[in-house]
């Protein structure tokens, strides 16, 4: 992950900014300053949600379980399901 792109990433739960957890960051150095984050963890500044960075890719996905989204999906598509 390009370190300069961190300012564009937002928490999926509350849309706040994310910070790189410096203790867990593994960077690919270019000269004397890190350019790419290869391994680490992103932490939300507001709600403390965490997202891992693995192989240079931030792993960001909504943490709700399938059971939590099922009623909303059923309500959205209920009419179509009842017609088939």
Phi, psi and omega in degrees: 000130177291124183300326181291345180271355181303326182294344180267347181276143180228153176296137180284341181273316186234000178066020177275169179292157178247147175243150175275127175287105186298329182294330185252008184277132172245116186246156172262112185279142172234099186078231183253008175225143183291138179251318184239137174264117182266322179221148176158201184215135174259137183235133178291137181284342183257304187254001178065019173296149182238148178224133181273154171245120183228125181063027180084005182244123175291126182266090184246121177210155180289131188276000181291146181281160178302326179295330180286331182267347183300313180299322179294318179294318179297320179293322181291320186250009184303318180298313180296320180294323182287339180274347183258000000 
